[in-house]
């Protein structure tokens, strides 16, 4: 058990004597549930009961992780485990502004500084908090979160809430979350999200280029032979169409997979 897990337990004891117990307590509980259910990706993929489509998605994520090395993103111990959280979203976040205002209400946290939202691992708690703010006259917005970063404090896992996203979305998501572990400015969420988004967009662009180059290599110099007889011509065109069909499958999987 790592020192961070011990820290998690000590924090729960410390917080039990203060007014923050309700909020921080549910966060500690939610994070612990994820930490305690982690399974290594390779073990999940080797289990006979693992659905083939899940194995395929985990293989894709592992390939994305390895590509992230070329972006100098920290993959050691990150997204190399899987957790079935048995719910559609990882968290629910509540944002609020005073009525007719564009200035967000902020909440300050002991690790990350002040942010314009408050997150919950349980939907009912988020909805109750939203109603409480509405009763105080705030305009609110409840968002559903499929993935989040612990900023390197813990080993982030692949969650069932986002594992079935298309490859392009998975790549962008992982690059974004890993970027938070490279640079994070306390009390400056606009900078943090902007930085992570730039890294994610550039990473996705390079990843797309790699996919296209791999597809092109499958067909380069493949159809330059000259055919003289009808039978050879039939074989030639059969291979040509088969090759294009495979290329279209690659492109369709990358851009339009459900």
N, C-alpha and C positions, 0 to 999 in steps of 0.2 A: 504493500500500500504506500503510495507516494506521500510526500509532505503536504501536497496540495489537498489530498483527501483528508489528512489529519486536520489541516487548516479548516476545511469545510465543516468538520465535526465540531471543532473548537468554536467556530463562529456561531454555530447553532446554539451552543451553550451560552456564549456571551450575549447573544441577541435575545435569549429567553428572558432576560431581566430588563428589557427596555421596550419602548413603544414600537420599535421597528420590527418586533417579533413577527407580527402578522404578515407583513410584506416580504421581508427577507427570509422568513421561515419557509414560505411556499416556494421561493426561488431555490433555497438550499435543498428542499425536498425534491423539487423537479429536476435539478441538476444531478443530484445523487441517484435518482432513478435511472437516468441515462448512463451515468458512469458505471453503475453496478450491472447493467445489462449488455455491456459492450461485448462483441464477438469479433475476432479478427476476420478481415475480408476473406482471406484464403480458406479459413475454416468454414465460413458460411458457404462459400462456393463449392466446397468439397462435400458438404452434407447432402445425402441422397434426397432428403425431403425438400431441399431448396428449389423453388420453381425455376425453370429454365430462363424465364424472362428476367428474374431477379439476378441470376448468375450473369446474364448478358449485361445488365446495367452495372453490376459491380465490376465486371471486367473493363467496361468503358471508363468507369471512374478511376480505376487503377491506371489506365493508360493516360488519363487526364492528369493524374497526380504526377506521373513520371514526366509528362511534358512540362508541368509547372516548374520542374528543376531548371529548365532552360530559361525561365523567367526570374530565376533567383528567388523563388518563393519557398518558404520553409515547409517541407512536406514530412519531415521526420516526426513520426508519432501523430500526424494529422490526417484525418479522413482515411485511416487504414483499419478502422473498425466499423461495424454496422450495428444499429439498434432499431428494432421494430418498436416504435413508441405507441402503436395501437391507437392512434388518433390521427386525424387529417392534418393537423398543424402542430408545430413544435411549441409555439407560444402565441399569445394574443396581446397586442400592444394598444394602449389607449393614449391618444394625443388630445390636447385641449387648448382652446384659446378663449379669451374673454369674448363675450358676444360682440359680433361685428368687428372683430380685431384680427389682424394677421400675425400678431405677436404670440408665439406659443408659450404656454405655461411650461416651466421646467422643473425637473426633480433632480436632486443631486445624490450621487451614489459614492460609496467609499472607495471604489476601485477605479471608476471610469470618469468621474466628474459629473457635470450637469448635462442632462439630455432632455429633449422635448417630448418624451414619452415615458410611459411606465408599463413594463411587460409582466405578464403572468403566465404560468405554466397551466393554469386551469381556466377554461373559458368562462365559467360562472363567476369566478373572482373578477375577471376583467369586465364582464358585463355589469356586475354590481358596482365596481369602481366607476365605470362610465356613468351609471345612473346617479351616483353620488355627486359627480362633477356637474352633471346636468342640473341637479337640484340646487347647485350653487350658482347657476347662471352661465356656465361655460358651454360653448359649442364644442362638440367632441367628435372624434373619429376612432372607430375600433378597427384595427388592421389584423389580418391573419398572417402569421409568420411561419414559413416552412423551414427556414434555416437561420442560424445565428452563429456568432463567433464568441468564444470565451477569451479572445485576445492572447492565447497561448498559456493561460493559467491552467487549462486542462487540455487533454487530448480530445479535440473535436471529432465527432463521429459522423459517418454517413447515416442519415435518418430516413426512416420509411416515408416521412412526410415529403421528401424531395427526390428520392432515389429513382422514381420513374419519369423524371423530366427528360425531354429530348437531349441529345448529346450537346448541342450548342448551349442550351440553358444550363446544363450541368457544368460545362467548362466555365462559363461566365460566373456562375455562382461560386464555384470553388476558388477561382482566381480572386474574386471579390473578397471572400471571407479570409483567404490566406493573406491578402494584402493588408488587412487590419492588423495582422501579427508582425508586419514589417515596420509600419509607421502608424502610431496612434497618438493623437494630441489630446490631452485631457481638456475638457470643457470646450472643445471645438468640433462639434459633430458635423458641421458643414464641410470643413476641411477633410475630416476623416472619410466621410462618404464620397466626397469628390475624388480624393486620392484613390480609394478602392475602386471607384467606378472607372477611372482612367486606366488603372492597371488591368481591370477586367476586360475593358474594351480592346486594349492593345493586345492582351493575351489571347482573347478570342480571335482577333484578326490574324495573329500568327498561327493559332491552332487551325483555323479554317484554311490558311495557306498550306499548312502541312498536309491536311486531308486532301486538298486538291492536287498537290504535288504527288502524293501517294497514288491517287487515282490515275493521274497522267502517266506515271511510270508503268502502270499495268498495261498501257496500250501503246507506248512509244515504240516505234520500229517493229510493230507487230504485223502490219498489213502492207508491207512494201514489196512482197513477192509478186511475181507475174504469173498468172495462171493461163494455161493454154487450152485445156480440154474442159468439157462440160462438167465432168465429175469433180475436177479440181475447183472449178468455179463455184459449184454448189457448196463444197466444203469451206471454201474461202468465205463466202457470204454467210454461211451458217456461223462460222467463228466470229465474223465481224459483228453480226447482230447479237450473238451471245455476249460478246465483249461490251457492247454499248448497253445491253440490258444490265450487266453487272455494274457498270459505271453509274447508270441511272439509279440503281438500288442504293449505292453508296451515298449519292447526293440526296436521294429521298430520305434515307435514314437520318442523315445528319441534320437536314433542315426541317423535315416535316414529321418526324417520329412522334407518336402520341405517348 
